[in-house]
Amino acid sequence: MVRNKIFNIILGGLLLLLLSLVIAFNVLNLQEAYGGGPPFYSRTTNMDKWTNPLPTLGIIDGITVLIITAYVYAQRTAQRKR
């Protein structure tokens, strides 16, 4: 019983770490893509090399949401069985 509780706390902490890393990844990529200068500075200086980061960020965010949803679902299912 105690091992399960410790495991759940550690897993929850790891998921919070994952969420914070994904948020930081999103912020850094969006700042890089849209720049800090005049509107869309990074996008207009190298227009031939610029790629839209939103599809990649959407996939990463979707996977993160699925992982967190699976964790919450497993926790709720485990609580119902007790």
N, CA, C and O atoms as a Maestro MAE file, in Angstrom:
{
 s_m_m2io_version
 :::
 2.0.0
}

f_m_ct {
 s_m_title
 :::
 protein
 m_atom[328] {
  # First column is atom index #
  i_m_mmod_type
  r_m_x_coord
  r_m_y_coord
  r_m_z_coord
  i_m_residue_number
  s_m_chain_name
  s_m_pdb_residue_name
  s_m_pdb_atom_name
  i_m_atomic_number
  :::
  1 25 0.819 -1.186 0.000 1 A "MET " " N  " 7
  2 3 0.000 0.000 0.000 1 A "MET " " CA " 6
  3 2 0.867 1.256 0.000 1 A "MET " " C  " 6
  4 15 0.609 2.194 -0.754 1 A "MET " " O  " 8
  5 25 1.899 1.271 0.851 2 A "VAL " " N  " 7
  6 3 2.775 2.432 0.928 2 A "VAL " " CA " 6
  7 2 3.583 2.570 -0.361 2 A "VAL " " C  " 6
  8 15 3.826 3.681 -0.833 2 A "VAL " " O  " 8
  9 25 4.000 1.431 -0.930 3 A "ARG " " N  " 7
  10 3 4.761 1.480 -2.178 3 A "ARG " " CA " 6
  11 2 3.928 2.080 -3.301 3 A "ARG " " C  " 6
  12 15 4.432 2.875 -4.094 3 A "ARG " " O  " 8
  13 25 2.656 1.704 -3.370 4 A "ASN " " N  " 7
  14 3 1.788 2.256 -4.405 4 A "ASN " " CA " 6
  15 2 1.635 3.761 -4.242 4 A "ASN " " C  " 6
  16 15 1.629 4.498 -5.228 4 A "ASN " " O  " 8
  17 25 1.511 4.214 -3.011 5 A "LYS " " N  " 7
  18 3 1.342 5.646 -2.763 5 A "LYS " " CA " 6
  19 2 2.602 6.407 -3.167 5 A "LYS " " C  " 6
  20 15 2.520 7.456 -3.806 5 A "LYS " " O  " 8
  21 25 3.761 5.881 -2.794 6 A "ILE " " N  " 7
  22 3 5.021 6.520 -3.167 6 A "ILE " " CA " 6
  23 2 5.190 6.506 -4.682 6 A "ILE " " C  " 6
  24 15 5.606 7.504 -5.270 6 A "ILE " " O  " 8
  25 25 4.871 5.385 -5.313 7 A "PHE " " N  " 7
  26 3 4.957 5.280 -6.772 7 A "PHE " " CA " 6
  27 2 4.049 6.304 -7.447 7 A "PHE " " C  " 6
  28 15 4.449 6.946 -8.418 7 A "PHE " " O  " 8
  29 25 2.833 6.456 -6.937 8 A "ASN " " N  " 7
  30 3 1.899 7.418 -7.518 8 A "ASN " " CA " 6
  31 2 2.388 8.851 -7.352 8 A "ASN " " C  " 6
  32 15 2.220 9.673 -8.253 8 A "ASN " " O  " 8
  33 25 2.988 9.154 -6.215 9 A "ILE " " N  " 7
  34 3 3.518 10.500 -5.990 9 A "ILE " " CA " 6
  35 2 4.678 10.780 -6.940 9 A "ILE " " C  " 6
  36 15 4.763 11.859 -7.526 9 A "ILE " " O  " 8
  37 25 5.568 9.805 -7.089 10 A "ILE " " N  " 7
  38 3 6.706 9.977 -7.998 10 A "ILE " " CA " 6
  39 2 6.223 10.115 -9.438 10 A "ILE " " C  " 6
  40 15 6.706 10.976 -10.173 10 A "ILE " " O  " 8
  41 25 5.280 9.280 -9.843 11 A "LEU " " N  " 7
  42 3 4.753 9.345 -11.205 11 A "LEU " " CA " 6
  43 2 4.037 10.670 -11.456 11 A "LEU " " C  " 6
  44 15 4.173 11.254 -12.531 11 A "LEU " " O  " 8
  45 25 3.284 11.142 -10.482 12 A "GLY " " N  " 7
  46 3 2.627 12.442 -10.610 12 A "GLY " " CA " 6
  47 2 3.638 13.572 -10.745 12 A "GLY " " C  " 6
  48 15 3.449 14.490 -11.544 12 A "GLY " " O  " 8
  49 25 4.700 13.504 -9.972 13 A "GLY " " N  " 7
  50 3 5.761 14.508 -10.075 13 A "GLY " " CA " 6
  51 2 6.448 14.484 -11.433 13 A "GLY " " C  " 6
  52 15 6.764 15.531 -11.999 13 A "GLY " " O  " 8
  53 25 6.677 13.280 -11.948 14 A "LEU " " N  " 7
  54 3 7.280 13.163 -13.276 14 A "LEU " " CA " 6
  55 2 6.365 13.726 -14.360 14 A "LEU " " C  " 6
  56 15 6.833 14.336 -15.322 14 A "LEU " " O  " 8
  57 25 5.066 13.518 -14.199 15 A "LEU " " N  " 7
  58 3 4.128 14.075 -15.174 15 A "LEU " " CA " 6
  59 2 4.090 15.600 -15.099 15 A "LEU " " C  " 6
  60 15 3.961 16.264 -16.128 15 A "LEU " " O  " 8
  61 25 4.199 16.159 -13.903 16 A "LEU " " N  " 7
  62 3 4.290 17.620 -13.781 16 A "LEU " " CA " 6
  63 2 5.572 18.147 -14.423 16 A "LEU " " C  " 6
  64 15 5.567 19.201 -15.058 16 A "LEU " " O  " 8
  65 25 6.660 17.411 -14.254 17 A "LEU " " N  " 7
  66 3 7.912 17.783 -14.900 17 A "LEU " " CA " 6
  67 2 7.770 17.719 -16.419 17 A "LEU " " C  " 6
  68 15 8.226 18.618 -17.124 17 A "LEU " " O  " 8
  69 25 7.139 16.661 -16.924 18 A "LEU " " N  " 7
  70 3 6.896 16.529 -18.362 18 A "LEU " " CA " 6
  71 2 6.071 17.701 -18.875 18 A "LEU " " C  " 6
  72 15 6.383 18.277 -19.917 18 A "LEU " " O  " 8
  73 25 5.027 18.049 -18.149 19 A "LEU " " N  " 7
  74 3 4.166 19.154 -18.555 19 A "LEU " " CA " 6
  75 2 4.939 20.475 -18.584 19 A "LEU " " C  " 6
  76 15 4.778 21.268 -19.512 19 A "LEU " " O  " 8
  77 25 5.765 20.710 -17.581 20 A "SER " " N  " 7
  78 3 6.537 21.958 -17.563 20 A "SER " " CA " 6
  79 2 7.565 21.989 -18.693 20 A "SER " " C  " 6
  80 15 7.808 23.048 -19.272 20 A "SER " " O  " 8
  81 25 8.171 20.847 -19.014 21 A "LEU " " N  " 7
  82 3 9.125 20.796 -20.124 21 A "LEU " " CA " 6
  83 2 8.436 21.037 -21.464 21 A "LEU " " C  " 6
  84 15 8.988 21.715 -22.330 21 A "LEU " " O  " 8
  85 25 7.245 20.493 -21.638 22 A "VAL " " N  " 7
  86 3 6.502 20.700 -22.884 22 A "VAL " " CA " 6
  87 2 6.102 22.169 -23.020 22 A "VAL " " C  " 6
  88 15 6.177 22.731 -24.112 22 A "VAL " " O  " 8
  89 25 5.682 22.788 -21.926 23 A "ILE " " N  " 7
  90 3 5.329 24.215 -21.976 23 A "ILE " " CA " 6
  91 2 6.559 25.052 -22.336 23 A "ILE " " C  " 6
  92 15 6.466 25.965 -23.156 23 A "ILE " " O  " 8
  93 25 7.694 24.752 -21.736 24 A "ALA " " N  " 7
  94 3 8.926 25.484 -22.053 24 A "ALA " " CA " 6
  95 2 9.322 25.270 -23.515 24 A "ALA " " C  " 6
  96 15 9.749 26.210 -24.186 24 A "ALA " " O  " 8
  97 25 9.183 24.048 -24.007 25 A "PHE " " N  " 7
  98 3 9.485 23.732 -25.405 25 A "PHE " " CA " 6
  99 2 8.599 24.541 -26.343 25 A "PHE " " C  " 6
  100 15 9.072 25.077 -27.345 25 A "PHE " " O  " 8
  101 25 7.313 24.627 -26.014 26 A "ASN " " N  " 7
  102 3 6.381 25.405 -26.835 26 A "ASN " " CA " 6
  103 2 6.756 26.881 -26.849 26 A "ASN " " C  " 6
  104 15 6.788 27.508 -27.908 26 A "ASN " " O  " 8
  105 25 7.038 27.432 -25.685 27 A "VAL " " N  " 7
  106 3 7.372 28.857 -25.593 27 A "VAL " " CA " 6
  107 2 8.639 29.161 -26.389 27 A "VAL " " C  " 6
  108 15 8.681 30.133 -27.145 27 A "VAL " " O  " 8
  109 25 9.664 28.339 -26.223 28 A "LEU " " N  " 7
  110 3 10.918 28.580 -26.937 28 A "LEU " " CA " 6
  111 2 10.737 28.477 -28.449 28 A "LEU " " C  " 6
  112 15 11.278 29.295 -29.193 28 A "LEU " " O  " 8
  113 25 9.988 27.487 -28.906 29 A "ASN " " N  " 7
  114 3 9.783 27.334 -30.344 29 A "ASN " " CA " 6
  115 2 8.942 28.452 -30.930 29 A "ASN " " C  " 6
  116 15 9.217 28.914 -32.037 29 A "ASN " " O  " 8
  117 25 7.927 28.892 -30.210 30 A "LEU " " N  " 7
  118 3 7.103 29.986 -30.718 30 A "LEU " " CA " 6
  119 2 7.875 31.301 -30.732 30 A "LEU " " C  " 6
  120 15 7.712 32.106 -31.650 30 A "LEU " " O  " 8
  121 25 8.715 31.527 -29.722 31 A "GLN " " N  " 7
  122 3 9.545 32.732 -29.726 31 A "GLN " " CA " 6
  123 2 10.548 32.699 -30.875 31 A "GLN " " C  " 6
  124 15 10.809 33.722 -31.507 31 A "GLN " " O  " 8
  125 25 11.102 31.536 -31.139 32 A "GLU " " N  " 7
  126 3 12.050 31.406 -32.239 32 A "GLU " " CA " 6
  127 2 11.368 31.610 -33.587 32 A "GLU " " C  " 6
  128 15 11.930 32.248 -34.477 32 A "GLU " " O  " 8
  129 25 10.176 31.078 -33.738 33 A "ALA " " N  " 7
  130 3 9.480 31.151 -35.026 33 A "ALA " " CA " 6
  131 2 8.964 32.546 -35.331 33 A "ALA " " C  " 6
  132 15 9.054 33.010 -36.468 33 A "ALA " " O  " 8
  133 25 8.429 33.213 -34.328 34 A "TYR " " N  " 7
  134 3 7.798 34.503 -34.582 34 A "TYR " " CA " 6
  135 2 8.660 35.684 -34.161 34 A "TYR " " C  " 6
  136 15 8.292 36.831 -34.419 34 A "TYR " " O  " 8
  137 25 9.788 35.435 -33.525 35 A "GLY " " N  " 7
  138 3 10.771 36.465 -33.238 35 A "GLY " " CA " 6
  139 2 10.358 37.491 -32.205 35 A "GLY " " C  " 6
  140 15 9.195 37.587 -31.816 35 A "GLY " " O  " 8
  141 25 11.348 38.254 -31.775 36 A "GLY " " N  " 7
  142 3 11.100 39.263 -30.765 36 A "GLY " " CA " 6
  143 2 11.190 40.673 -31.312 36 A "GLY " " C  " 6
  144 15 10.957 41.631 -30.575 36 A "GLY " " O  " 8
  145 25 11.524 40.826 -32.590 37 A "GLY " " N  " 7
  146 3 11.649 42.150 -33.191 37 A "GLY " " CA " 6
  147 2 10.310 42.650 -33.696 37 A "GLY " " C  " 6
  148 15 9.274 42.416 -33.073 37 A "GLY " " O  " 8
  149 25 10.335 43.337 -34.822 38 A "PRO " " N  " 7
  150 3 9.078 43.778 -35.420 38 A "PRO " " CA " 6
  151 2 8.178 42.572 -35.692 38 A "PRO " " C  " 6
  152 15 8.644 41.434 -35.626 38 A "PRO " " O  " 8
  153 25 6.930 42.793 -35.990 39 A "PRO " " N  " 7
  154 3 6.012 41.656 -36.171 39 A "PRO " " CA " 6
  155 2 6.576 40.589 -37.104 39 A "PRO " " C  " 6
  156 15 6.933 40.862 -38.250 39 A "PRO " " O  " 8
  157 25 6.644 39.384 -36.586 40 A "PHE " " N  " 7
  158 3 7.098 38.212 -37.335 40 A "PHE " " CA " 6
  159 2 8.502 38.399 -37.906 40 A "PHE " " C  " 6
  160 15 8.766 38.027 -39.050 40 A "PHE " " O  " 8
  161 25 9.397 38.973 -37.110 41 A "TYR " " N  " 7
  162 3 10.749 39.284 -37.580 41 A "TYR " " CA " 6
  163 2 11.480 38.040 -38.079 41 A "TYR " " C  " 6
  164 15 12.028 38.051 -39.181 41 A "TYR " " O  " 8
  165 25 11.497 36.982 -37.295 42 A "SER " " N  " 7
  166 3 12.228 35.778 -37.701 42 A "SER " " CA " 6
  167 2 11.612 35.142 -38.936 42 A "SER " " C  " 6
  168 15 12.315 34.539 -39.747 42 A "SER " " O  " 8
  169 25 10.330 35.274 -39.075 43 A "ARG " " N  " 7
  170 3 9.654 34.645 -40.204 43 A "ARG " " CA " 6
  171 2 9.974 35.370 -41.510 43 A "ARG " " C  " 6
  172 15 10.063 34.727 -42.555 43 A "ARG " " O  " 8
  173 25 10.149 36.687 -41.476 44 A "THR " " N  " 7
  174 3 10.363 37.425 -42.718 44 A "THR " " CA " 6
  175 2 11.830 37.511 -43.117 44 A "THR " " C  " 6
  176 15 12.120 37.717 -44.296 44 A "THR " " O  " 8
  177 25 12.763 37.362 -42.187 45 A "THR " " N  " 7
  178 3 14.173 37.478 -42.553 45 A "THR " " CA " 6
  179 2 14.653 36.273 -43.349 45 A "THR " " C  " 6
  180 15 15.456 36.432 -44.268 45 A "THR " " O  " 8
  181 25 14.195 35.105 -43.030 46 A "ASN " " N  " 7
  182 3 14.578 33.887 -43.753 46 A "ASN " " CA " 6
  183 2 13.327 33.188 -44.270 46 A "ASN " " C  " 6
  184 15 13.068 32.034 -43.927 46 A "ASN " " O  " 8
  185 25 12.565 33.874 -45.080 47 A "MET " " N  " 7
  186 3 11.279 33.340 -45.519 47 A "MET " " CA " 6
  187 2 11.427 32.017 -46.267 47 A "MET " " C  " 6
  188 15 10.544 31.163 -46.182 47 A "MET " " O  " 8
  189 25 12.521 31.833 -46.994 48 A "ASP " " N  " 7
  190 3 12.692 30.593 -47.744 48 A "ASP " " CA " 6
  191 2 12.982 29.403 -46.830 48 A "ASP " " C  " 6
  192 15 12.742 28.261 -47.223 48 A "ASP " " O  " 8
  193 25 13.492 29.641 -45.626 49 A "LYS " " N  " 7
  194 3 13.823 28.554 -44.700 49 A "LYS " " CA " 6
  195 2 12.819 28.400 -43.568 49 A "LYS " " C  " 6
  196 15 12.902 27.448 -42.792 49 A "LYS " " O  " 8
  197 25 11.873 29.323 -43.466 50 A "TRP " " N  " 7
  198 3 10.945 29.323 -42.341 50 A "TRP " " CA " 6
  199 2 9.936 28.189 -42.479 50 A "TRP " " C  " 6
  200 15 9.411 27.946 -43.566 50 A "TRP " " O  " 8
  201 25 9.669 27.504 -41.384 51 A "THR " " N  " 7
  202 3 8.618 26.478 -41.353 51 A "THR " " CA " 6
  203 2 7.687 26.782 -40.190 51 A "THR " " C  " 6
  204 15 8.102 27.318 -39.162 51 A "THR " " O  " 8
  205 25 6.447 26.436 -40.369 52 A "ASN " " N  " 7
  206 3 5.442 26.676 -39.340 52 A "ASN " " CA " 6
  207 2 5.628 25.660 -38.209 52 A "ASN " " C  " 6
  208 15 5.586 24.457 -38.467 52 A "ASN " " O  " 8
  209 25 5.832 26.103 -36.971 53 A "PRO " " N  " 7
  210 3 6.063 25.170 -35.872 53 A "PRO " " CA " 6
  211 2 4.777 24.571 -35.301 53 A "PRO " " C  " 6
  212 15 4.839 23.617 -34.525 53 A "PRO " " O  " 8
  213 25 3.626 25.108 -35.666 54 A "LEU " " N  " 7
  214 3 2.378 24.693 -35.023 54 A "LEU " " CA " 6
  215 2 2.023 23.218 -35.228 54 A "LEU " " C  " 6
  216 15 1.561 22.595 -34.273 54 A "LEU " " O  " 8
  217 25 2.210 22.614 -36.418 55 A "PRO " " N  " 7
  218 3 1.882 21.182 -36.529 55 A "PRO " " CA " 6
  219 2 2.723 20.298 -35.601 55 A "PRO " " C  " 6
  220 15 2.200 19.375 -34.976 55 A "PRO " " O  " 8
  221 25 4.005 20.580 -35.517 56 A "THR " " N  " 7
  222 3 4.874 19.790 -34.634 56 A "THR " " CA " 6
  223 2 4.493 19.994 -33.172 56 A "THR " " C  " 6
  224 15 4.423 19.037 -32.401 56 A "THR " " O  " 8
  225 25 4.251 21.235 -32.799 57 A "LEU " " N  " 7
  226 3 3.867 21.515 -31.417 57 A "LEU " " CA " 6
  227 2 2.521 20.884 -31.089 57 A "LEU " " C  " 6
  228 15 2.309 20.425 -29.967 57 A "LEU " " O  " 8
  229 25 1.619 20.858 -32.049 58 A "GLY " " N  " 7
  230 3 0.316 20.221 -31.835 58 A "GLY " " CA " 6
  231 2 0.441 18.732 -31.585 58 A "GLY " " C  " 6
  232 15 -0.248 18.183 -30.725 58 A "GLY " " O  " 8
  233 25 1.318 18.074 -32.332 59 A "ILE " " N  " 7
  234 3 1.529 16.631 -32.138 59 A "ILE " " CA " 6
  235 2 2.123 16.365 -30.756 59 A "ILE " " C  " 6
  236 15 1.668 15.470 -30.044 59 A "ILE " " O  " 8
  237 25 3.131 17.136 -30.382 60 A "ILE " " N  " 7
  238 3 3.766 16.951 -29.072 60 A "ILE " " CA " 6
  239 2 2.772 17.227 -27.947 60 A "ILE " " C  " 6
  240 15 2.720 16.487 -26.965 60 A "ILE " " O  " 8
  241 25 1.984 18.292 -28.091 61 A "ASP " " N  " 7
  242 3 0.974 18.606 -27.074 61 A "ASP " " CA " 6
  243 2 -0.086 17.517 -26.993 61 A "ASP " " C  " 6
  244 15 -0.536 17.169 -25.902 61 A "ASP " " O  " 8
  245 25 -0.486 16.979 -28.136 62 A "GLY " " N  " 7
  246 3 -1.485 15.910 -28.148 62 A "GLY " " CA " 6
  247 2 -0.993 14.657 -27.445 62 A "GLY " " C  " 6
  248 15 -1.735 14.032 -26.687 62 A "GLY " " O  " 8
  249 25 0.254 14.290 -27.696 63 A "ILE " " N  " 7
  250 3 0.830 13.119 -27.026 63 A "ILE " " CA " 6
  251 2 0.895 13.351 -25.520 63 A "ILE " " C  " 6
  252 15 0.608 12.445 -24.737 63 A "ILE " " O  " 8
  253 25 1.269 14.556 -25.115 64 A "THR " " N  " 7
  254 3 1.334 14.882 -23.688 64 A "THR " " CA " 6
  255 2 -0.042 14.793 -23.041 64 A "THR " " C  " 6
  256 15 -0.184 14.261 -21.940 64 A "THR " " O  " 8
  257 25 -1.052 15.314 -23.728 65 A "VAL " " N  " 7
  258 3 -2.419 15.242 -23.196 65 A "VAL " " CA " 6
  259 2 -2.867 13.789 -23.070 65 A "VAL " " C  " 6
  260 15 -3.519 13.431 -22.089 65 A "VAL " " O  " 8
  261 25 -2.530 12.947 -24.048 66 A "LEU " " N  " 7
  262 3 -2.894 11.526 -23.965 66 A "LEU " " CA " 6
  263 2 -2.214 10.839 -22.782 66 A "LEU " " C  " 6
  264 15 -2.841 10.037 -22.090 66 A "LEU " " O  " 8
  265 25 -0.949 11.142 -22.547 67 A "ILE " " N  " 7
  266 3 -0.226 10.536 -21.423 67 A "ILE " " CA " 6
  267 2 -0.855 10.952 -20.097 67 A "ILE " " C  " 6
  268 15 -1.071 10.113 -19.222 67 A "ILE " " O  " 8
  269 25 -1.149 12.235 -19.947 68 A "ILE " " N  " 7
  270 3 -1.741 12.718 -18.696 68 A "ILE " " CA " 6
  271 2 -3.148 12.166 -18.515 68 A "ILE " " C  " 6
  272 15 -3.539 11.826 -17.398 68 A "ILE " " O  " 8
  273 25 -3.915 12.074 -19.600 69 A "THR " " N  " 7
  274 3 -5.262 11.506 -19.524 69 A "THR " " CA " 6
  275 2 -5.216 10.039 -19.113 69 A "THR " " C  " 6
  276 15 -6.036 9.594 -18.310 69 A "THR " " O  " 8
  277 25 -4.269 9.287 -19.654 70 A "ALA " " N  " 7
  278 3 -4.130 7.878 -19.274 70 A "ALA " " CA " 6
  279 2 -3.785 7.745 -17.795 70 A "ALA " " C  " 6
  280 15 -4.294 6.850 -17.121 70 A "ALA " " O  " 8
  281 25 -2.928 8.623 -17.285 71 A "TYR " " N  " 7
  282 3 -2.568 8.597 -15.866 71 A "TYR " " CA " 6
  283 2 -3.785 8.882 -14.990 71 A "TYR " " C  " 6
  284 15 -4.031 8.176 -14.011 71 A "TYR " " O  " 8
  285 25 -4.545 9.920 -15.346 72 A "VAL " " N  " 7
  286 3 -5.735 10.272 -14.559 72 A "VAL " " CA " 6
  287 2 -6.760 9.144 -14.614 72 A "VAL " " C  " 6
  288 15 -7.374 8.814 -13.599 72 A "VAL " " O  " 8
  289 25 -6.948 8.555 -15.784 73 A "TYR " " N  " 7
  290 3 -7.894 7.447 -15.926 73 A "TYR " " CA " 6
  291 2 -7.466 6.254 -15.071 73 A "TYR " " C  " 6
  292 15 -8.295 5.631 -14.408 73 A "TYR " " O  " 8
  293 25 -6.173 5.938 -15.088 74 A "ALA " " N  " 7
  294 3 -5.676 4.816 -14.284 74 A "ALA " " CA " 6
  295 2 -5.855 5.092 -12.794 74 A "ALA " " C  " 6
  296 15 -6.205 4.188 -12.036 74 A "ALA " " O  " 8
  297 25 -5.620 6.321 -12.372 75 A "GLN " " N  " 7
  298 3 -5.794 6.668 -10.964 75 A "GLN " " CA " 6
  299 2 -7.252 6.546 -10.539 75 A "GLN " " C  " 6
  300 15 -7.546 6.020 -9.465 75 A "GLN " " O  " 8
  301 25 -8.151 7.024 -11.367 76 A "ARG " " N  " 7
  302 3 -9.575 6.959 -11.022 76 A "ARG " " CA " 6
  303 2 -10.067 5.517 -11.012 76 A "ARG " " C  " 6
  304 15 -10.872 5.143 -10.159 76 A "ARG " " O  " 8
  305 25 -9.593 4.710 -11.947 77 A "THR " " N  " 7
  306 3 -9.982 3.303 -11.978 77 A "THR " " CA " 6
  307 2 -9.457 2.572 -10.746 77 A "THR " " C  " 6
  308 15 -10.160 1.743 -10.167 77 A "THR " " O  " 8
  309 25 -8.236 2.874 -10.350 78 A "ALA " " N  " 7
  310 3 -7.654 2.232 -9.170 78 A "ALA " " CA " 6
  311 2 -8.404 2.634 -7.902 78 A "ALA " " C  " 6
  312 15 -8.566 1.813 -7.000 78 A "ALA " " O  " 8
  313 25 -8.860 3.870 -7.820 79 A "GLN " " N  " 7
  314 3 -9.603 4.308 -6.636 79 A "GLN " " CA " 6
  315 2 -10.967 3.643 -6.562 79 A "GLN " " C  " 6
  316 15 -11.450 3.348 -5.469 79 A "GLN " " O  " 8
  317 25 -11.593 3.404 -7.698 80 A "ARG " " N  " 7
  318 3 -12.904 2.748 -7.694 80 A "ARG " " CA " 6
  319 2 -12.808 1.300 -7.230 80 A "ARG " " C  " 6
  320 15 -13.739 0.780 -6.615 80 A "ARG " " O  " 8
  321 25 -11.685 0.648 -7.522 81 A "LYS " " N  " 7
  322 3 -11.518 -0.760 -7.152 81 A "LYS " " CA " 6
  323 2 -11.269 -0.930 -5.662 81 A "LYS " " C  " 6
  324 15 -11.486 -2.020 -5.131 81 A "LYS " " O  " 8
  325 25 -10.823 0.110 -4.974 82 A "ARG " " N  " 7
  326 3 -10.528 -0.004 -3.539 82 A "ARG " " CA " 6
  327 2 -11.752 0.025 -2.719 82 A "ARG " " C  " 6
  328 15 -11.676 -0.061 -1.493 82 A "ARG " " O  " 8
  :::
 }
 m_bond[327] {
  # First column is bond index #
  i_m_from
  i_m_to
  i_m_order
  :::
  1 1 2 1
  2 2 3 1
  3 3 4 2
  4 3 5 1
  5 5 6 1
  6 6 7 1
  7 7 8 2
  8 7 9 1
  9 9 10 1
  10 10 11 1
  11 11 12 2
  12 11 13 1
  13 13 14 1
  14 14 15 1
  15 15 16 2
  16 15 17 1
  17 17 18 1
  18 18 19 1
  19 19 20 2
  20 19 21 1
  21 21 22 1
  22 22 23 1
  23 23 24 2
  24 23 25 1
  25 25 26 1
  26 26 27 1
  27 27 28 2
  28 27 29 1
  29 29 30 1
  30 30 31 1
  31 31 32 2
  32 31 33 1
  33 33 34 1
  34 34 35 1
  35 35 36 2
  36 35 37 1
  37 37 38 1
  38 38 39 1
  39 39 40 2
  40 39 41 1
  41 41 42 1
  42 42 43 1
  43 43 44 2
  44 43 45 1
  45 45 46 1
  46 46 47 1
  47 47 48 2
  48 47 49 1
  49 49 50 1
  50 50 51 1
  51 51 52 2
  52 51 53 1
  53 53 54 1
  54 54 55 1
  55 55 56 2
  56 55 57 1
  57 57 58 1
  58 58 59 1
  59 59 60 2
  60 59 61 1
  61 61 62 1
  62 62 63 1
  63 63 64 2
  64 63 65 1
  65 65 66 1
  66 66 67 1
  67 67 68 2
  68 67 69 1
  69 69 70 1
  70 70 71 1
  71 71 72 2
  72 71 73 1
  73 73 74 1
  74 74 75 1
  75 75 76 2
  76 75 77 1
  77 77 78 1
  78 78 79 1
  79 79 80 2
  80 79 81 1
  81 81 82 1
  82 82 83 1
  83 83 84 2
  84 83 85 1
  85 85 86 1
  86 86 87 1
  87 87 88 2
  88 87 89 1
  89 89 90 1
  90 90 91 1
  91 91 92 2
  92 91 93 1
  93 93 94 1
  94 94 95 1
  95 95 96 2
  96 95 97 1
  97 97 98 1
  98 98 99 1
  99 99 100 2
  100 99 101 1
  101 101 102 1
  102 102 103 1
  103 103 104 2
  104 103 105 1
  105 105 106 1
  106 106 107 1
  107 107 108 2
  108 107 109 1
  109 109 110 1
  110 110 111 1
  111 111 112 2
  112 111 113 1
  113 113 114 1
  114 114 115 1
  115 115 116 2
  116 115 117 1
  117 117 118 1
  118 118 119 1
  119 119 120 2
  120 119 121 1
  121 121 122 1
  122 122 123 1
  123 123 124 2
  124 123 125 1
  125 125 126 1
  126 126 127 1
  127 127 128 2
  128 127 129 1
  129 129 130 1
  130 130 131 1
  131 131 132 2
  132 131 133 1
  133 133 134 1
  134 134 135 1
  135 135 136 2
  136 135 137 1
  137 137 138 1
  138 138 139 1
  139 139 140 2
  140 139 141 1
  141 141 142 1
  142 142 143 1
  143 143 144 2
  144 143 145 1
  145 145 146 1
  146 146 147 1
  147 147 148 2
  148 147 149 1
  149 149 150 1
  150 150 151 1
  151 151 152 2
  152 151 153 1
  153 153 154 1
  154 154 155 1
  155 155 156 2
  156 155 157 1
  157 157 158 1
  158 158 159 1
  159 159 160 2
  160 159 161 1
  161 161 162 1
  162 162 163 1
  163 163 164 2
  164 163 165 1
  165 165 166 1
  166 166 167 1
  167 167 168 2
  168 167 169 1
  169 169 170 1
  170 170 171 1
  171 171 172 2
  172 171 173 1
  173 173 174 1
  174 174 175 1
  175 175 176 2
  176 175 177 1
  177 177 178 1
  178 178 179 1
  179 179 180 2
  180 179 181 1
  181 181 182 1
  182 182 183 1
  183 183 184 2
  184 183 185 1
  185 185 186 1
  186 186 187 1
  187 187 188 2
  188 187 189 1
  189 189 190 1
  190 190 191 1
  191 191 192 2
  192 191 193 1
  193 193 194 1
  194 194 195 1
  195 195 196 2
  196 195 197 1
  197 197 198 1
  198 198 199 1
  199 199 200 2
  200 199 201 1
  201 201 202 1
  202 202 203 1
  203 203 204 2
  204 203 205 1
  205 205 206 1
  206 206 207 1
  207 207 208 2
  208 207 209 1
  209 209 210 1
  210 210 211 1
  211 211 212 2
  212 211 213 1
  213 213 214 1
  214 214 215 1
  215 215 216 2
  216 215 217 1
  217 217 218 1
  218 218 219 1
  219 219 220 2
  220 219 221 1
  221 221 222 1
  222 222 223 1
  223 223 224 2
  224 223 225 1
  225 225 226 1
  226 226 227 1
  227 227 228 2
  228 227 229 1
  229 229 230 1
  230 230 231 1
  231 231 232 2
  232 231 233 1
  233 233 234 1
  234 234 235 1
  235 235 236 2
  236 235 237 1
  237 237 238 1
  238 238 239 1
  239 239 240 2
  240 239 241 1
  241 241 242 1
  242 242 243 1
  243 243 244 2
  244 243 245 1
  245 245 246 1
  246 246 247 1
  247 247 248 2
  248 247 249 1
  249 249 250 1
  250 250 251 1
  251 251 252 2
  252 251 253 1
  253 253 254 1
  254 254 255 1
  255 255 256 2
  256 255 257 1
  257 257 258 1
  258 258 259 1
  259 259 260 2
  260 259 261 1
  261 261 262 1
  262 262 263 1
  263 263 264 2
  264 263 265 1
  265 265 266 1
  266 266 267 1
  267 267 268 2
  268 267 269 1
  269 269 270 1
  270 270 271 1
  271 271 272 2
  272 271 273 1
  273 273 274 1
  274 274 275 1
  275 275 276 2
  276 275 277 1
  277 277 278 1
  278 278 279 1
  279 279 280 2
  280 279 281 1
  281 281 282 1
  282 282 283 1
  283 283 284 2
  284 283 285 1
  285 285 286 1
  286 286 287 1
  287 287 288 2
  288 287 289 1
  289 289 290 1
  290 290 291 1
  291 291 292 2
  292 291 293 1
  293 293 294 1
  294 294 295 1
  295 295 296 2
  296 295 297 1
  297 297 298 1
  298 298 299 1
  299 299 300 2
  300 299 301 1
  301 301 302 1
  302 302 303 1
  303 303 304 2
  304 303 305 1
  305 305 306 1
  306 306 307 1
  307 307 308 2
  308 307 309 1
  309 309 310 1
  310 310 311 1
  311 311 312 2
  312 311 313 1
  313 313 314 1
  314 314 315 1
  315 315 316 2
  316 315 317 1
  317 317 318 1
  318 318 319 1
  319 319 320 2
  320 319 321 1
  321 321 322 1
  322 322 323 1
  323 323 324 2
  324 323 325 1
  325 325 326 1
  326 326 327 1
  327 327 328 2
  :::
 }
}
